[in-house]
Amino acid sequence: MVGGSKSSITQEYESILCQIKDIISARVVLDKEGVQEIHILAANGRSPKQIVRDIESALLAQFNMPIDHKKISVAQLDWDTGIPE
């Protein structure tokens, strides 16, 4: 978000998501109706499908918020080739 600070709820969502195994970073995009998009950067230790399931479960368990899996995108990094510089 340019020129402003993230809402505390966005920070809470991102904090929970970053605790999930293999997630490196998370960005949650909200609109007035709720979560519009979730962008995840993850290691390649598990399949994107499993990571998406964990995200759905974490948000439902912690915030009682069901999320459509179509709103979640996962990009994976290949850490086996070394940390990018």
C-alpha positions, -999 to +999 in steps of 0.1 A: +000+000+000+017+032-012+016+062+012-003+044+040-001+018+066-016-017+065-047-023+085-042-043+117-065-070+104-043-074+073-012-077+095-030-103+116-039-124+085-004-122+071+012-130+105-009-162+108-002-172+072+036-167+076+035-193+104+024-221+080+051-245+069+071-234+038+055-200+036+082-173+032+059-142+029+022-134+024+003-104+012-035-101+018-055-076-004-087-065+012-116-046-002-148-034+016-163-068+012-134-088+027-104-106+013-100-100-024-067-117-030-040-136-011-005-138-026+020-163-011+057-168-017+067-203-005+095-228-006+091-258-028+089-283+000+052-290-005+027-288-033+008-255-039-025-274-034-015-284+002-003-249+010-036-235-002-055-260+019-034-250+050-042-213+042-080-221+040-078-240+073-058-214+092-081-186+082-112-206+091-098-218+124-083-185+136-108-160+122-139-181+113-134-168+078-140-192+049-120-183+018-124-194-018-093-212-030-095-193-062-085-161-044-051-176-033-021-176-055+012-194-046+046-187-061+073-212-051+111-206-050+136-234-057+159-230-027+179-260-038+197-238-063+208-214-037+195-181-022+190-155-049+213-125-046 
